[in-house]
Amino acid sequence: MFPTCTPSSSYLKKRKKKDEWDNFMPRNTIMHYAAEIVMDKLSLEVLSCIVETFPPRQLAVVRAVNSSFRAVAVDVLRYRVNALLAKFFPAPAPFLSILKATNALVGGSCALSVLSGTSCVISNIDIFVPQEHGYPDVLDTYLENQGYSLQSTTTLFPSDSPSPHLVHRRLTYAHLTSSLIVHVWVTTSRSALAGILDAETTITMNAITPFGILSLYPMLTFSKKGVVNRKAPSSDTEKDKYVAQNFRFPTSFSSREKQYLTSVRDVHDRFSLFFPFCNATTTWYAHGLESIRWVIRNKVHNGGRLDGIFDYTNFQGRLKGSSQLL
């Protein structure tokens, strides 16, 4: 049992700034109190062993305590991402450099598994890259050097994608000596984020960027909730797949969740979550992500389905402001 204690005034001031996250990071958790007690009692090595067992939601709480805890949380997150990427690419650091050079992102089940802690077996990785940045030259050459061979190229037509003007084509690479698959989604937008927003469900609207983990709907992701695009051809299949992983598609939403789902969004807004790969507290700059805004066009209803598709607005110039840094 932990002894009764009162958080310090400086700690309470820090927590006061994070009211937006009360729905999925309760203010008065025992973790906060325990953290201040054990900070001077445990070595960082022991603390790291403890934090390694935490899911992402608790990692975010730990990161908010102080700079030492933040450094541990960052190390744990990077370890998890590197362990996942190393399955496909033996050296994750050069791969992240390729993402930076090509304005590319990793989405799909890989990004979701880091954020949600799902235990599903990951056998393929989805890379989203703008057509004008890095495909076919840089990314194609890198994949070939990593032992992958191009198997198929599919041009996406209106019947194949909710927003075909954003995802132009899909290329499938197979590893020459294993069953691993790499899907490359080429977007016509200057932002790879457009490809992730083309997904049938909000559950997969997360990304591994060169700078950290980005979640566009963290309140839903951490609660294992989602909505799907009713007009997407594979929406029912997608829904069944995530239900099997203990996600659910609610028939109603709280007023806060409705605001969260129906607001005009951008990556720097108060609803987005960015978990950086460095021990920084300054405003982050996500290269190639700042050029897109989106909104769910119609109301959410009918078992978590969307009546309509996501609507995007591309514009020049960087958005001002910052997302939540946890």
C-alpha positions as CSV (number, residue, x, y, z in Angstrom):
1,M,0.0,0.0,0.0
2,F,1.2,3.5,-0.7
3,P,1.0,6.0,2.1
4,T,-1.4,9.0,1.9
5,C,0.2,12.0,0.4
6,T,-0.6,15.4,-1.1
7,P,0.7,16.4,-4.5
8,S,3.1,19.4,-4.5
9,S,1.8,22.8,-5.7
10,S,4.1,22.7,-8.8
11,Y,2.8,19.3,-9.7
12,L,-0.8,20.5,-9.4
13,K,0.0,23.5,-11.7
14,K,1.3,21.1,-14.3
15,R,-1.8,19.0,-14.1
16,K,-4.1,22.0,-14.3
17,K,-2.8,22.6,-17.9
18,K,-3.9,19.1,-19.0
19,D,-7.7,19.3,-18.4
20,E,-8.3,18.3,-22.0
21,W,-7.1,14.8,-21.2
22,D,-9.2,14.2,-18.0
23,N,-11.4,11.8,-19.9
24,F,-8.7,9.3,-20.4
25,M,-6.0,10.4,-17.9
26,P,-7.8,10.8,-14.5
27,R,-6.3,13.6,-12.5
28,N,-6.0,12.0,-9.1
29,T,-4.6,8.5,-9.9
30,I,-2.5,6.6,-7.5
31,M,0.2,6.6,-10.1
32,H,0.7,10.3,-9.7
33,Y,1.1,10.1,-6.0
34,A,3.3,7.0,-6.2
35,A,5.5,8.6,-8.7
36,E,6.4,11.5,-6.4
37,I,7.1,9.2,-3.6
38,V,9.3,6.7,-5.4
39,M,11.3,9.3,-7.4
40,D,14.0,9.5,-4.9
41,K,13.9,5.9,-3.9
42,L,14.3,4.0,-7.2
43,S,17.1,4.0,-9.7
44,L,16.2,4.9,-13.3
45,E,17.1,1.3,-14.2
46,V,14.5,-0.1,-11.8
47,L,12.0,2.5,-12.8
48,S,12.5,1.6,-16.5
49,C,11.7,-2.0,-15.7
50,I,8.4,-1.0,-14.1
51,V,7.4,1.5,-16.8
52,E,8.0,-1.1,-19.5
53,T,4.9,-2.9,-18.4
54,F,2.6,0.2,-18.8
55,P,0.2,0.6,-21.7
56,P,0.5,3.9,-23.6
57,R,-2.2,5.7,-21.6
58,Q,-0.2,5.2,-18.4
59,L,3.0,6.1,-20.2
60,A,1.5,9.5,-21.0
61,V,0.7,9.9,-17.3
62,V,4.2,9.0,-16.2
63,R,5.6,11.4,-18.8
64,A,3.7,14.3,-17.2
65,V,5.3,13.9,-13.8
66,N,8.8,15.4,-14.3
67,S,11.7,15.4,-16.7
68,S,13.3,12.2,-15.3
69,F,10.0,10.3,-15.7
70,R,9.6,11.9,-19.1
71,A,13.0,10.5,-20.2
72,V,12.1,7.0,-19.1
73,A,8.7,7.1,-20.9
74,V,10.4,8.3,-24.1
75,D,13.0,5.5,-23.9
76,V,10.2,2.9,-23.4
77,L,8.2,4.2,-26.3
78,R,11.2,4.3,-28.6
79,Y,12.1,0.7,-27.5
80,R,8.6,-0.5,-28.4
81,V,8.6,1.3,-31.8
82,N,12.1,0.0,-32.6
83,A,11.2,-3.6,-31.6
84,L,8.2,-3.4,-33.9
85,L,10.0,-1.9,-36.9
86,A,13.0,-4.3,-36.5
87,K,10.7,-7.1,-37.5
88,F,10.6,-5.6,-41.0
89,F,13.9,-3.6,-41.1
90,P,16.9,-4.8,-39.0
91,A,18.0,-1.2,-38.5
92,P,15.0,0.9,-37.5
93,A,17.0,4.2,-37.3
94,P,17.8,4.3,-41.1
95,F,14.2,3.5,-41.8
96,L,13.0,6.5,-39.7
97,S,15.5,8.6,-41.7
98,I,13.9,7.4,-44.9
99,L,10.5,8.4,-43.5
100,K,11.8,11.9,-42.8
101,A,13.4,12.2,-46.2
102,T,10.3,11.1,-48.1
103,N,7.6,12.8,-45.9
104,A,6.3,9.3,-45.3
105,L,4.4,7.8,-42.3
106,V,3.7,4.3,-41.0
107,G,0.0,3.7,-40.3
108,G,-2.3,0.7,-40.0
109,S,-2.0,-2.1,-37.5
110,C,1.7,-1.2,-36.7
111,A,0.9,2.3,-35.3
112,L,-2.2,1.0,-33.6
113,S,-0.4,-1.8,-31.8
114,V,2.0,0.7,-30.2
115,L,-0.8,2.9,-29.0
116,S,-3.4,0.4,-28.0
117,G,-1.3,-2.4,-26.8
118,T,-3.1,-5.0,-29.0
119,S,-1.6,-8.4,-29.1
120,C,-2.4,-9.2,-32.7
121,V,0.4,-10.7,-34.8
122,I,1.8,-8.0,-37.2
123,S,2.9,-9.5,-40.5
124,N,2.6,-6.4,-42.8
125,I,3.4,-2.8,-42.5
126,D,1.6,0.1,-44.2
127,I,3.8,3.0,-45.4
128,F,2.0,6.2,-46.7
129,V,4.1,8.4,-49.0
130,P,3.3,11.5,-51.1
131,Q,3.8,10.9,-54.8
132,E,6.1,13.9,-55.1
133,H,8.3,12.9,-52.2
134,G,10.4,9.7,-52.6
135,Y,8.4,7.2,-54.7
136,P,9.7,5.4,-56.6
137,D,13.3,6.6,-56.3
138,V,14.2,6.7,-52.6
139,L,11.7,4.3,-51.0
140,D,11.7,1.7,-53.7
141,T,15.5,1.5,-53.6
142,Y,15.5,1.2,-49.9
143,L,13.0,-1.6,-49.9
144,E,14.9,-3.5,-52.5
145,N,18.1,-3.2,-50.4
146,Q,16.2,-4.6,-47.4
147,G,15.2,-7.7,-49.3
148,Y,11.8,-6.8,-50.6
149,S,10.5,-7.4,-54.1
150,L,7.7,-5.6,-55.8
151,Q,4.8,-8.0,-56.3
152,S,1.9,-5.9,-57.5
153,T,0.7,-2.4,-58.3
154,T,-2.9,-1.4,-57.9
155,T,-4.3,1.8,-59.2
156,L,-7.2,2.8,-56.9
157,F,-10.5,3.8,-58.7
158,P,-13.5,5.5,-57.1
159,S,-15.1,2.1,-56.1
160,D,-11.9,1.1,-54.2
161,S,-11.3,4.1,-52.0
162,P,-13.5,6.5,-50.0
163,S,-11.3,9.4,-51.3
164,P,-9.6,8.1,-54.4
165,H,-8.2,11.6,-55.2
166,L,-6.0,11.2,-52.1
167,V,-4.8,7.6,-52.4
168,H,-3.6,7.1,-56.0
169,R,-2.2,3.6,-55.9
170,R,-1.0,0.8,-53.6
171,L,2.2,-1.2,-54.2
172,T,2.8,-4.5,-52.4
173,Y,6.3,-5.8,-51.6
174,A,7.0,-9.3,-50.4
175,H,10.2,-10.2,-48.5
176,L,12.3,-12.7,-50.4
177,T,13.0,-15.0,-47.5
178,S,10.0,-14.5,-45.2
179,S,6.3,-14.0,-45.2
180,L,6.6,-10.3,-44.3
181,I,4.7,-7.8,-46.5
182,V,5.1,-4.1,-47.1
183,H,2.2,-2.0,-48.5
184,V,3.2,1.4,-49.9
185,W,0.2,3.7,-50.3
186,V,1.0,6.6,-52.7
187,T,-1.0,9.8,-52.1
188,T,-1.6,12.6,-54.5
189,S,-1.8,15.0,-51.6
190,R,1.5,16.6,-50.4
191,S,0.7,15.2,-47.0
192,A,1.0,11.4,-46.3
193,L,-1.6,12.0,-43.6
194,A,-4.3,12.2,-46.3
195,G,-3.7,8.5,-46.9
196,I,-4.3,7.6,-43.3
197,L,-7.4,9.7,-43.3
198,D,-8.7,7.5,-46.1
199,A,-9.0,4.6,-43.8
200,E,-12.3,3.0,-43.2
201,T,-12.2,3.5,-39.4
202,T,-10.9,6.0,-36.9
203,I,-9.2,3.1,-35.1
204,T,-6.4,3.1,-37.6
205,M,-6.0,6.9,-37.8
206,N,-2.6,6.8,-36.0
207,A,0.9,7.2,-37.4
208,I,4.5,6.5,-36.6
209,T,6.3,9.6,-37.8
210,P,10.1,10.2,-37.8
211,F,9.6,12.3,-34.7
212,G,7.1,10.4,-32.6
213,I,3.7,8.7,-32.4
214,L,0.7,10.7,-33.7
215,S,-2.9,9.8,-32.8
216,L,-5.8,11.7,-34.4
217,Y,-8.5,10.2,-32.2
218,P,-6.7,9.3,-29.0
219,M,-9.8,9.6,-26.8
220,L,-11.4,6.8,-28.8
221,T,-8.2,4.8,-29.4
222,F,-7.3,4.6,-25.7
223,S,-11.0,3.6,-24.9
224,K,-10.9,1.0,-27.7
225,K,-13.8,2.7,-29.5
226,G,-14.2,3.5,-33.2
227,V,-16.4,4.6,-36.0
228,V,-16.3,3.4,-39.6
229,N,-17.1,4.9,-42.9
230,R,-20.4,3.4,-44.0
231,K,-19.7,3.9,-47.7
232,A,-16.4,2.2,-47.6
233,P,-16.6,-1.2,-49.4
234,S,-14.7,-3.1,-46.8
235,S,-16.2,-1.4,-43.7
236,D,-18.0,-4.5,-42.4
237,T,-14.8,-6.6,-42.7
238,E,-12.8,-3.9,-41.0
239,K,-15.3,-3.7,-38.2
240,D,-15.3,-7.5,-37.5
241,K,-11.5,-7.5,-37.5
242,Y,-11.3,-4.9,-34.7
243,V,-14.2,-6.3,-32.7
244,A,-12.1,-9.5,-32.5
245,Q,-9.4,-7.3,-30.9
246,N,-11.8,-6.0,-28.2
247,F,-12.6,-2.7,-29.9
248,R,-16.2,-1.7,-30.0
249,F,-18.4,0.6,-32.2
250,P,-20.8,2.4,-29.9
251,T,-24.3,3.3,-31.0
252,S,-24.2,6.6,-29.0
253,F,-21.6,9.1,-27.9
254,S,-21.2,11.6,-25.1
255,S,-21.4,15.3,-25.9
256,R,-17.6,15.6,-25.5
257,E,-17.1,12.7,-27.9
258,K,-19.5,14.2,-30.4
259,Q,-17.6,17.5,-30.4
260,Y,-14.4,15.4,-30.8
261,L,-15.9,13.6,-33.8
262,T,-17.6,16.5,-35.6
263,S,-15.1,19.4,-35.2
264,V,-13.0,20.6,-38.1
265,R,-9.6,19.1,-37.3
266,D,-5.9,19.5,-37.9
267,V,-2.9,17.8,-36.5
268,H,-2.0,20.7,-34.2
269,D,-5.5,21.0,-32.5
270,R,-6.3,20.2,-28.9
271,F,-7.8,16.8,-29.8
272,S,-4.7,15.3,-31.4
273,L,-2.0,13.5,-29.4
274,F,1.7,13.6,-30.2
275,F,4.1,11.5,-28.2
276,P,7.6,12.5,-29.3
277,F,10.7,10.3,-29.5
278,C,12.8,12.9,-27.6
279,N,12.7,14.4,-24.2
280,A,11.3,17.8,-25.5
281,T,8.6,20.0,-24.2
282,T,8.6,22.6,-27.0
283,T,6.1,22.9,-29.9
284,W,6.7,20.0,-32.3
285,Y,7.0,20.4,-36.0
286,A,5.7,17.4,-38.0
287,H,7.3,17.8,-41.5
288,G,4.7,17.2,-44.2
289,L,1.7,16.9,-41.8
290,E,0.7,20.6,-41.5
291,S,-1.0,21.0,-44.9
292,I,-4.3,19.2,-44.3
293,R,-7.5,19.8,-42.4
294,W,-10.4,17.4,-42.2
295,V,-13.9,17.0,-40.8
296,I,-16.4,14.2,-40.6
297,R,-19.0,15.4,-43.1
298,N,-22.2,14.2,-41.4
299,K,-23.4,13.0,-38.1
300,V,-22.2,9.7,-36.5
301,H,-24.9,7.2,-36.0
302,N,-26.2,3.7,-36.7
303,G,-23.8,1.6,-34.7
304,G,-20.8,3.9,-35.0
305,R,-21.0,4.3,-38.8
306,L,-20.4,7.6,-40.6
307,D,-23.1,8.8,-42.9
308,G,-20.8,10.1,-45.6
309,I,-17.0,10.3,-46.0
310,F,-14.2,12.4,-44.6
311,D,-13.9,15.8,-46.2
312,Y,-10.4,17.3,-46.6
313,T,-9.2,20.8,-47.2
314,N,-5.6,21.2,-48.3
315,F,-4.0,24.6,-48.0
316,Q,-0.6,26.3,-48.1
317,G,1.3,27.3,-45.1
318,R,1.9,25.9,-41.7
319,L,-0.8,25.8,-39.1
320,K,-0.2,27.8,-35.9
321,G,-0.5,26.3,-32.5
322,S,0.6,22.9,-31.1
323,S,-0.9,19.6,-30.3
324,Q,-0.9,18.1,-26.8
325,L,2.6,17.0,-25.8
326,L,2.5,14.1,-23.4
